[in-house]
Amino acid sequence: MDTVRIGIIGYGYWGPNLTRNFYELPSADLVAIADLNEGRFKQAASKYLQVSIKHDYRELFDLGLDAVVVATPPITHYKIAKDCLEHNLHVLVEKPITLKSQDAEDLIALSDSRGLTLMVGHTFEYNSAVHALKSYIDSGELGEIYYLDAARLNLGLFQRNSNVLWDLAPHDISILLYLLGKKPISVSAQGTPCVFEGVHDVAYLNMLFPENIPAYVHVSWLDPCKVRRITVVGSKKMAVYNDIESDQKIKIYDKGVDAPPAYTNGGFEEFNFNYHTGDITIPNIRFVEPLRQECQHFLDCIIKKELPRSSGRSGLDVVKILETAEHSMLNGQTHRVMTW
């Protein structure tokens, strides 16, 4: 297989970006787009004149496709992805893969049994700046990792049928799992429904990873400033990844503090910490649109029969963390051990 005949299911918020990329990639043959909404149906039809436009995604099953992209509301992911897998189609499904871990496990089992590619749209795992940040962590340049802090804030987009955890936190959870290469030992969360009763629009997620590494995630639909930032604090250096920046997405700070040697007389020496401040390094990162990288990776995995970086199993890991966090947030639990 040199090219993949592909269909897009859902032409809403993220669908047009996915459609554009698959339309432009040489190893993809964009055959069809499906969307129930009449306005989006007409928008797709006017933009892609050579592509078959359908209302019902099930009409795509008769078009000889190899794969589909599911970019519909999360509540529909399981049903649509399962239907497509049962019709022997490779599937790229947007985050989160499902809203229940058992449903994600069902999709993984189904794709494995049929030898099909199941991939999740964790777009930031295909971001070259995130790759660079991981290389700084893995190389030991930052030293021992003390903690990580992620913030994803903005004003909107509010959703009545979801909450801010399920909407925004998948991005940062998938990034943290990728950066550390580990799964958390425990998860807890706190949140507040400010605008709509019962819909949490502000949340704080706490995860503890092996080697006693904590990671904190702050997500909000209700903040005056748009923030997309991850801070990694190490014993030698500190790093900040700011996705809002256009060409300085990562900064490495040669800053830190060294604890004083053990004291014996109980004197003031115990408070004499040694602080150091050096240069700020801004690495030159060749930036390619992460979504383009993700789409190409999906095609490559189908053609080469390889396991995707953001496979169904990594999608399942994210859903398990979200389930635990939501249980903690809604039931007032401060700590719950994860089971994998």
C-alpha positions as CSV (number, residue, x, y, z in Angstrom):
1,M,0.0,0.0,0.0
2,D,1.5,3.3,-1.1
3,T,-1.5,5.5,-0.4
4,V,-4.3,5.3,2.1
5,R,-7.9,5.9,1.0
6,I,-9.3,7.9,3.9
7,G,-12.5,9.4,5.1
8,I,-13.1,12.1,7.7
9,I,-16.1,11.7,10.2
10,G,-16.9,15.1,11.7
11,Y,-16.2,18.5,10.1
12,G,-16.7,20.6,13.2
13,Y,-14.1,22.3,15.4
14,W,-11.1,20.2,14.6
15,G,-12.3,18.4,11.5
16,P,-11.4,21.1,9.0
17,N,-7.7,21.0,10.2
18,L,-7.6,17.2,9.9
19,T,-9.2,17.4,6.5
20,R,-6.7,20.0,5.2
21,N,-3.7,17.9,6.3
22,F,-4.9,14.6,4.8
23,Y,-6.0,16.4,1.6
24,E,-2.4,17.7,1.2
25,L,-0.4,14.7,2.2
26,P,0.9,12.7,-0.8
27,S,0.4,9.3,0.9
28,A,-3.3,10.0,1.6
29,D,-6.2,9.9,-0.8
30,L,-9.0,11.9,0.8
31,V,-12.2,10.1,-0.5
32,A,-15.0,11.3,1.7
33,I,-16.2,13.6,4.5
34,A,-19.3,13.0,6.7
35,D,-21.1,15.4,9.0
36,L,-24.7,15.5,10.1
37,N,-24.8,19.3,10.4
38,E,-26.2,20.9,7.2
39,G,-24.0,24.0,7.5
40,R,-20.8,22.0,7.9
41,F,-21.9,19.6,5.1
42,K,-22.3,22.6,2.7
43,Q,-19.0,24.1,3.9
44,A,-17.1,20.9,3.2
45,A,-18.9,20.4,-0.2
46,S,-17.9,23.9,-1.3
47,K,-14.3,23.6,-0.3
48,Y,-13.5,20.0,-1.5
49,L,-15.3,19.6,-4.8
50,Q,-13.7,16.3,-5.7
51,V,-14.5,14.7,-2.4
52,S,-17.7,12.7,-1.7
53,I,-19.7,14.5,1.1
54,K,-22.1,12.5,3.2
55,H,-24.5,13.1,6.1
56,D,-24.3,9.7,7.6
57,Y,-20.8,8.3,8.4
58,R,-22.1,4.8,7.6
59,E,-22.4,5.7,4.0
60,L,-18.5,5.7,4.0
61,F,-18.4,1.9,4.4
62,D,-19.4,1.4,0.8
63,L,-16.6,3.6,-0.6
64,G,-13.6,1.2,-0.4
65,L,-11.8,3.2,2.3
66,D,-8.8,1.9,4.2
67,A,-9.1,4.2,7.2
68,V,-11.2,6.9,8.9
69,V,-10.6,9.8,11.2
70,V,-13.2,10.3,14.0
71,A,-13.4,14.0,14.9
72,T,-16.9,14.0,16.5
73,P,-17.9,14.8,20.1
74,P,-16.2,12.5,22.6
75,I,-19.5,11.0,23.7
76,T,-19.8,9.4,20.2
77,H,-16.2,8.2,19.9
78,Y,-16.8,4.7,21.1
79,K,-19.8,3.9,19.0
80,I,-18.4,5.3,15.8
81,A,-14.8,3.9,16.2
82,K,-16.2,0.5,17.0
83,D,-18.5,0.5,14.0
84,C,-15.5,1.5,11.8
85,L,-13.2,-1.2,13.2
86,E,-15.9,-3.8,12.7
87,H,-15.9,-2.7,9.0
88,N,-12.1,-3.4,8.9
89,L,-11.1,0.3,8.8
90,H,-8.0,1.7,10.5
91,V,-9.0,4.4,12.9
92,L,-7.6,7.7,14.1
93,V,-9.9,9.0,16.9
94,E,-9.6,12.4,18.5
95,K,-8.9,12.8,22.2
96,P,-10.1,11.4,24.5
97,I,-10.4,8.0,22.9
98,T,-13.5,7.2,24.9
99,L,-15.2,8.4,28.0
100,K,-14.9,5.0,29.8
101,S,-11.8,2.9,30.2
102,Q,-13.7,-0.3,29.5
103,D,-14.8,1.1,26.1
104,A,-11.2,2.0,25.3
105,E,-10.2,-1.6,26.2
106,D,-12.9,-2.9,23.9
107,L,-11.6,-0.9,21.0
108,I,-8.0,-2.0,21.6
109,A,-9.1,-5.6,21.7
110,L,-11.1,-5.3,18.5
111,S,-8.3,-3.5,16.6
112,D,-5.7,-6.1,17.8
113,S,-7.9,-9.0,16.8
114,R,-8.3,-7.6,13.3
115,G,-4.8,-6.4,12.8
116,L,-5.9,-2.8,12.5
117,T,-4.2,0.5,13.5
118,L,-6.0,2.3,16.3
119,M,-4.4,5.7,17.1
120,V,-5.5,8.6,19.3
121,G,-5.1,12.3,18.4
122,H,-2.7,13.3,21.2
123,T,-1.3,16.1,19.0
124,F,1.3,17.4,21.4
125,E,3.2,14.1,21.3
126,Y,4.0,15.1,17.7
127,N,5.2,18.6,18.7
128,S,8.9,19.2,18.0
129,A,9.2,21.5,21.0
130,V,7.8,18.7,23.3
131,H,10.3,16.3,21.7
132,A,13.1,18.7,22.5
133,L,11.9,19.1,26.1
134,K,11.9,15.3,26.5
135,S,15.5,15.1,25.2
136,Y,16.6,17.6,27.9
137,I,14.9,15.5,30.6
138,D,16.3,12.2,29.3
139,S,19.8,13.5,28.8
140,G,20.1,14.5,32.4
141,E,20.9,18.1,31.6
142,L,18.2,19.3,34.0
143,G,19.4,17.0,36.7
144,E,17.1,15.1,39.0
145,I,13.5,16.1,38.2
146,Y,11.9,17.7,41.2
147,Y,8.5,18.4,39.8
148,L,6.5,19.4,36.6
149,D,3.7,22.0,36.4
150,A,1.3,22.4,33.5
151,A,-1.2,25.2,32.9
152,R,-3.8,25.3,30.1
153,L,-6.1,28.3,30.6
154,N,-8.4,30.4,28.5
155,L,-11.8,32.1,28.4
156,G,-14.1,29.4,26.8
157,L,-15.1,27.2,25.0
158,F,-17.8,26.1,27.5
159,Q,-19.4,22.7,27.0
160,R,-22.6,21.7,28.9
161,N,-22.1,17.9,28.2
162,S,-18.5,17.8,29.5
163,N,-16.2,19.4,32.0
164,V,-12.8,21.1,31.7
165,L,-10.9,18.0,32.9
166,W,-12.1,15.9,30.0
167,D,-11.8,18.8,27.5
168,L,-8.4,20.2,28.2
169,A,-6.5,17.9,30.6
170,P,-6.0,15.1,28.0
171,H,-3.4,17.3,26.3
172,D,-1.3,17.9,29.3
173,I,-1.7,14.3,30.7
174,S,-0.5,12.9,27.4
175,I,2.5,15.3,27.4
176,L,3.5,14.4,30.9
177,L,3.2,10.7,30.3
178,Y,5.4,11.1,27.2
179,L,8.0,13.3,28.9
180,L,8.5,11.0,31.9
181,G,7.9,7.7,30.1
182,K,6.1,6.5,33.2
183,K,2.5,6.1,34.6
184,P,1.4,7.9,37.8
185,I,1.2,6.0,41.1
186,S,-1.6,8.2,42.4
187,V,-4.1,10.8,41.2
188,S,-6.2,13.4,42.9
189,A,-8.2,16.4,41.7
190,Q,-10.2,19.4,42.9
191,G,-12.5,21.6,40.8
192,T,-15.2,24.2,40.8
193,P,-18.3,24.7,38.7
194,C,-18.5,28.5,38.4
195,V,-20.8,29.3,35.5
196,F,-23.0,26.2,35.0
197,E,-24.2,24.1,37.9
198,G,-22.6,20.7,37.9
199,V,-20.1,21.6,35.1
200,H,-16.6,22.0,36.4
201,D,-14.9,24.8,34.5
202,V,-11.8,25.1,36.7
203,A,-9.8,22.1,37.9
204,Y,-6.5,21.2,39.5
205,L,-5.1,17.7,38.9
206,N,-2.3,16.3,41.0
207,M,-0.3,13.2,39.9
208,L,2.5,11.4,41.7
209,F,4.9,9.5,39.4
210,P,7.5,6.9,40.3
211,E,10.7,8.1,42.0
212,N,8.5,10.5,43.9
213,I,8.1,13.0,41.0
214,P,4.9,15.1,41.4
215,A,3.1,16.7,38.4
216,Y,0.5,19.4,38.7
217,V,-2.1,20.3,36.0
218,H,-4.2,23.4,36.1
219,V,-7.0,23.7,33.5
220,S,-9.6,26.4,33.1
221,W,-12.3,27.6,30.7
222,L,-12.6,30.7,32.9
223,D,-9.3,32.7,32.9
224,P,-8.6,36.2,31.4
225,C,-5.3,35.0,29.9
226,K,-4.6,32.3,27.3
227,V,-1.9,30.1,28.8
228,R,-0.3,26.9,27.3
229,R,2.8,26.3,29.5
230,I,4.7,23.4,31.0
231,T,7.5,24.0,33.6
232,V,10.0,21.3,34.4
233,V,12.1,21.9,37.5
234,G,15.3,19.9,38.0
235,S,18.2,19.9,40.4
236,K,20.6,21.5,37.8
237,K,18.4,23.5,35.5
238,M,14.8,24.5,34.8
239,A,12.9,24.4,31.5
240,V,9.8,26.2,30.4
241,Y,7.8,25.1,27.3
242,N,5.4,27.9,26.2
243,D,3.2,26.9,23.3
244,I,1.9,30.5,22.9
245,E,5.4,31.7,21.8
246,S,5.9,31.7,18.1
247,D,9.6,31.0,17.9
248,Q,10.9,30.7,21.4
249,K,8.8,27.8,22.6
250,I,11.5,26.4,25.0
251,K,13.7,28.3,27.4
252,I,16.3,26.5,29.6
253,Y,17.2,28.4,32.8
254,D,20.5,27.7,34.4
255,K,18.9,28.4,37.8
256,G,18.8,26.4,41.0
257,V,19.5,26.0,44.7
258,D,21.8,23.7,46.6
259,A,21.0,22.7,50.1
260,P,23.7,23.5,52.7
261,P,25.8,20.6,54.1
262,A,24.5,18.9,57.2
263,Y,25.0,21.1,60.2
264,T,26.1,19.8,63.7
265,N,25.6,22.7,66.0
266,G,22.0,23.7,65.1
267,G,23.1,27.2,64.2
268,F,22.1,29.6,61.5
269,E,24.1,27.6,58.9
270,E,21.1,25.4,58.2
271,F,19.4,28.3,56.4
272,N,22.3,29.2,54.2
273,F,21.2,27.8,50.9
274,N,23.4,28.4,47.8
275,Y,21.5,29.8,44.9
276,H,22.9,29.9,41.4
277,T,21.8,31.9,38.3
278,G,23.4,31.4,34.9
279,D,22.4,31.9,31.3
280,I,19.0,31.4,29.6
281,T,19.3,29.1,26.6
282,I,16.8,29.3,23.8
283,P,17.3,26.2,21.6
284,N,16.7,26.5,17.8
285,I,13.9,24.1,17.1
286,R,12.8,23.3,13.6
287,F,9.0,23.6,13.9
288,V,6.7,21.5,11.7
289,E,2.9,21.7,12.3
290,P,2.3,19.0,14.9
291,L,-1.0,18.0,13.4
292,R,0.7,17.4,10.0
293,Q,3.2,15.2,11.8
294,E,0.4,13.3,13.5
295,C,-1.5,12.7,10.3
296,Q,1.6,11.5,8.5
297,H,2.5,9.2,11.4
298,F,-1.0,7.6,11.1
299,L,-0.5,7.0,7.4
300,D,3.0,5.6,8.0
301,C,1.8,3.2,10.7
302,I,-0.9,1.8,8.3
303,I,1.5,1.4,5.4
304,K,4.4,0.0,7.4
305,K,2.2,-1.9,9.9
306,E,3.8,-0.3,12.9
307,L,2.4,0.6,16.3
308,P,1.6,4.3,16.7
309,R,3.3,6.5,19.2
310,S,-0.1,7.6,20.5
311,S,-1.7,4.1,20.3
312,G,-5.0,3.0,21.7
313,R,-3.2,1.9,24.8
314,S,-1.7,5.3,25.5
315,G,-5.3,6.7,25.0
316,L,-6.5,4.2,27.5
317,D,-3.9,5.4,30.0
318,V,-5.1,9.0,29.7
319,V,-8.8,7.9,30.2
320,K,-7.9,5.9,33.3
321,I,-6.2,9.0,34.8
322,L,-9.2,11.2,33.9
323,E,-11.7,8.7,35.4
324,T,-9.7,8.7,38.6
325,A,-9.3,12.5,38.7
326,E,-13.1,13.0,38.1
327,H,-13.9,10.5,40.8
328,S,-11.6,12.4,43.2
329,M,-13.0,15.8,42.2
330,L,-16.7,14.8,42.5
331,N,-16.4,12.7,45.7
332,G,-13.9,14.8,47.7
333,Q,-11.2,12.2,47.8
334,T,-7.7,13.7,48.2
335,H,-5.8,10.6,47.1
336,R,-6.5,7.5,45.1
337,V,-4.0,4.9,44.0
338,M,-4.1,4.1,40.3
339,T,-4.4,0.5,39.1
340,W,-3.1,-0.4,35.7
